[in-house]
Amino acid sequence: MSVLTCVPYQSLVLTASALLWAHKLAGFRFVPLVRKNWFLNCSLDILFLRRDPPGSVTNHGDIDNRIKTLIDALRLPDSNQLSDEATPVDGEDPFYVLMEDDERLTRLNVETQMLLTPPTSPKDKSVKLIIRAEVTPYHFNFDNLSFG
């Protein structure tokens, strides 16, 4: 079983070397942008385009579980979410994620609309998401002024 560890760095100044401060887990180096030690939070505006007709969010969508899955994909994984055999492929080292954890998420706005592109098959249930993330400091200091 892997344990999440942090690679220390010398300064909190937001430079390329500071961004490469990574969380190591199962052979991956995860690099979150929104971090507690940088006093940053984020908010998400999501336009959720799906094939279901309007008004069927509660009947067919199970949208709360879909959004929870999306938020989990935007944060560092838990140690039980990756096997010890998992290895990064090209373009996954480092593996950038939006948030260190979902406690950094302070506002969530979800709008659902119907996806109007033609389905690729009769059973096509694909969705498209347009996501806007706003990163803001909750405590200003010299290291996070660029986010203010």
C-alpha positions in Angstrom: 0.0 0.0 0.0 1.4 3.4 -1.0 1.5 6.3 1.4 1.1 9.9 0.1 4.3 11.8 0.8 5.3 15.4 0.0 8.6 16.4 -1.6 9.8 19.6 0.3 10.9 22.7 -1.5 12.8 25.8 -0.4 10.4 28.6 -1.0 6.7 29.3 -1.4 7.4 31.8 -4.2 5.3 30.8 -7.1 8.0 29.8 -9.6 8.3 26.8 -11.9 10.4 25.1 -9.3 7.8 25.7 -6.6 5.1 24.3 -8.8 7.0 21.1 -9.2 6.7 20.5 -5.5 4.9 17.2 -5.8 2.9 14.6 -3.9 4.3 11.2 -4.6 1.9 8.3 -4.8 2.3 4.9 -6.5 5.0 6.0 -8.9 3.3 9.3 -9.8 4.3 12.8 -8.9 1.1 14.8 -8.5 1.3 18.6 -8.7 -1.7 20.5 -7.4 -2.2 24.2 -8.2 -4.7 25.0 -5.4 -2.9 24.3 -2.1 -3.6 25.0 1.6 0.0 26.1 2.2 -0.4 28.7 -0.5 -3.7 29.9 1.1 -5.6 29.3 -2.1 -9.2 28.2 -2.7 -11.1 27.7 -5.9 -14.6 27.9 -7.2 -16.0 26.0 -10.2 -18.6 26.9 -12.8 -19.7 23.9 -14.8 -21.8 23.7 -17.9 -22.9 20.1 -18.1 -24.1 19.1 -21.6 -25.8 15.7 -21.7 -28.1 13.8 -24.1 -31.1 13.6 -21.7 -33.9 16.1 -22.4 -34.3 19.1 -20.1 -36.1 18.5 -16.9 -34.8 14.9 -16.4 -31.9 15.8 -14.0 -33.4 14.0 -11.1 -35.0 11.1 -13.1 -32.1 10.1 -15.4 -29.1 12.1 -14.5 -27.9 11.1 -11.1 -26.1 14.4 -11.4 -24.9 14.5 -7.8 -22.8 11.3 -8.2 -21.5 12.6 -11.6 -20.3 15.9 -10.1 -18.7 14.1 -7.1 -16.8 11.9 -9.6 -15.7 15.0 -11.5 -14.5 16.8 -8.3 -12.6 13.6 -7.3 -10.9 13.7 -10.7 -9.7 17.3 -10.2 -8.0 16.6 -6.8 -5.1 14.5 -5.6 -6.2 10.9 -5.4 -6.4 9.0 -2.1 -3.8 6.3 -1.5 -6.4 3.6 -2.1 -7.4 4.9 -5.5 -4.1 3.9 -7.2 -2.5 0.4 -7.2 1.2 0.0 -6.4 1.6 -1.3 -10.0 0.3 1.9 -11.6 3.0 3.8 -13.5 2.8 7.1 -15.4 2.8 7.0 -19.2 4.1 9.8 -21.5 2.8 13.2 -20.4 1.9 12.0 -16.8 5.1 13.0 -15.1 4.4 15.2 -13.4 0.6 14.7 -13.2 -1.0 18.1 -12.8 -4.3 18.3 -10.8 -6.3 21.4 -9.9 -6.7 20.9 -6.1 -4.8 19.4 -3.3 -8.1 18.3 -1.8 -11.8 19.1 -2.1 -11.7 21.2 1.0 -10.1 23.9 -1.3 -13.4 24.1 -3.2 -15.5 27.0 -1.8 -18.2 27.4 -4.5 -19.8 25.1 -7.0 -22.2 26.2 -9.7 -23.7 23.5 -12.1 -25.9 24.2 -15.1 -27.3 21.4 -17.2 -28.3 21.7 -20.8 -29.0 19.3 -23.6 -26.0 18.2 -25.8 -27.1 18.9 -29.4 -24.4 17.2 -31.3 -25.5 14.0 -33.1 -24.9 10.8 -31.1 -22.3 8.4 -32.4 -24.5 5.3 -31.8 -28.0 4.6 -30.5 -26.6 4.0 -27.0 -24.4 7.1 -26.9 -24.7 8.6 -23.5 -21.6 10.9 -23.8 -21.5 14.3 -22.1 -19.5 17.4 -22.6 -18.3 19.6 -19.7 -17.2 23.2 -19.9 -15.5 24.1 -16.6 -14.3 27.5 -15.4 -12.1 27.4 -12.3 -11.4 30.6 -10.4 -8.4 30.5 -8.0 -8.4 33.0 -5.2 -6.3 33.5 -2.1 -8.1 33.5 1.3 -5.1 35.0 3.1 -2.9 37.4 1.1 0.8 37.2 1.3 3.8 37.9 -1.0 3.7 34.3 -2.4 0.1 34.4 -3.7 -0.4 38.0 -4.8 -0.4 36.9 -8.4 -3.8 35.1 -7.7 -5.4 38.2 -6.1 
